[in-house]
Amino acid sequence: MRVMRRAARTAVFCSLVIAMAVQASAQVPVADVIYIPTPSEVVVAMMEMAHVGQGDVVYDLGSGDGRIVIAAVKDFGAARGVGVEIDPVHVQEARANARRAGVADRVQFLRQDLFTTNLSEATVVALYLLPALNLQLRPKLFAELKPGTRIVSHAFDMGDWAPDDARTVNGRMVYLWTIPR
Ligand SMILES: C[S@@+](CC[C@H](N)C(=O)[O-])C[C@H]1O[C@@H](n2cnc3c(N)ncnc32)[C@H](O)[C@@H]1O
């Protein structure tokens, strides 16, 4: 009898541990794509193709170490930059890079899932994701971005949405679209 009670208690304990582990794992945001940085010459091409300048608010969806929004503000004179990144380690790294670059007052890095971020204030959106993620994002871009907002993507296109411009930079594709007026 005592053995059975101990077995029952063990079973209850194990169930609780499993339930807590499942709940905890459900709360950990999962990245949709791994971190691979965009080379600096491709960042420059993205900013040039999008004609980034004064008055622009540049978003990078999946911002990694922050290089795109930091370059937008520091080297191309954008008013502000917003990086959206799911991985907290990259968010910390990007904030430190912004401080080092002297632009911490004009960029912010949000630890968020890019699919839940409100994009309505962006005038330029940068992407380096995956083909399927670009397609998944397309309706959100059309729903939230103002007419005239530019979208630049490193490597991946938008399916049957023809780009306004497409260039090769050191063997890497860069695409530009504009939200129609
Ligand atoms: C290929 S890297 C690009 C990094 C940076 N944009 C660049 O071009 O150098 C993609 C980034 O997206 C982040 N990421 C993946 N899924 C995400 C999601 N759902 N929401 C926000 N960030 C995400 C990854 O952690 C990674 O840092």
The ligand as an SDF file (V2000), in Angstrom:
LIG
                    3D

 27 29  0  0  0  0  0  0  0  0999 V2000
   19.0000   37.0390  -40.7790 C   0  0  0  0  0  0  0  0  0  0  0  0
   19.0250   37.9550  -39.2570 S   0  0  0  0  0  0  0  0  0  0  0  0
   19.0880   39.6320  -39.8590 C   0  0  0  0  0  0  0  0  0  0  0  0
   19.6840   40.5960  -38.8540 C   0  0  0  0  0  0  0  0  0  0  0  0
   19.7550   42.0510  -39.3450 C   0  0  0  0  0  0  0  0  0  0  0  0
   18.4740   42.5080  -39.8240 N   0  0  0  0  0  0  0  0  0  0  0  0
   20.7590   42.1930  -40.4600 C   0  0  0  0  0  0  0  0  0  0  0  0
   20.3150   42.2150  -41.6250 O   0  0  0  0  0  0  0  0  0  0  0  0
   21.9810   42.2590  -40.1690 O   0  0  0  0  0  0  0  0  0  0  0  0
   17.3150   37.7670  -38.7180 C   0  0  0  0  0  0  0  0  0  0  0  0
   17.0470   38.2650  -37.3180 C   0  0  0  0  0  0  0  0  0  0  0  0
   15.6410   38.1560  -37.0690 O   0  0  0  0  0  0  0  0  0  0  0  0
   15.4450   37.7740  -35.7180 C   0  0  0  0  0  0  0  0  0  0  0  0
   14.1050   37.1920  -35.6390 N   0  0  0  0  0  0  0  0  0  0  0  0
   13.7050   35.9650  -36.0380 C   0  0  0  0  0  0  0  0  0  0  0  0
   12.3850   35.7980  -35.8670 N   0  0  0  0  0  0  0  0  0  0  0  0
   11.9250   36.9680  -35.3440 C   0  0  0  0  0  0  0  0  0  0  0  0
   10.6310   37.4170  -34.9460 C   0  0  0  0  0  0  0  0  0  0  0  0
    9.5460   36.6600  -35.0640 N   0  0  0  0  0  0  0  0  0  0  0  0
   10.5220   38.6770  -34.4540 N   0  0  0  0  0  0  0  0  0  0  0  0
   11.6170   39.4800  -34.3240 C   0  0  0  0  0  0  0  0  0  0  0  0
   12.8710   39.0860  -34.6740 N   0  0  0  0  0  0  0  0  0  0  0  0
   13.0180   37.8610  -35.1870 C   0  0  0  0  0  0  0  0  0  0  0  0
   16.5840   36.8120  -35.4520 C   0  0  0  0  0  0  0  0  0  0  0  0
   16.8270   36.6720  -34.0660 O   0  0  0  0  0  0  0  0  0  0  0  0
   17.7280   37.4890  -36.2210 C   0  0  0  0  0  0  0  0  0  0  0  0
   18.4270   38.3890  -35.3880 O   0  0  0  0  0  0  0  0  0  0  0  0
  1  2  1  0
  2  3  1  0
  2 10  1  0
  3  4  1  0
  4  5  1  0
  5  6  1  0
  5  7  1  0
  7  8  2  0
  7  9  1  0
 10 11  1  0
 11 12  1  0
 11 26  1  0
 12 13  1  0
 13 14  1  0
 13 24  1  0
 14 15  1  0
 14 23  1  0
 15 16  2  0
 16 17  1  0
 17 18  1  0
 17 23  2  0
 18 19  1  0
 18 20  2  0
 20 21  1  0
 21 22  2  0
 22 23  1  0
 24 25  1  0
 24 26  1  0
 26 27  1  0
M  CHG  2   2   1   9  -1
M  END
$$$$
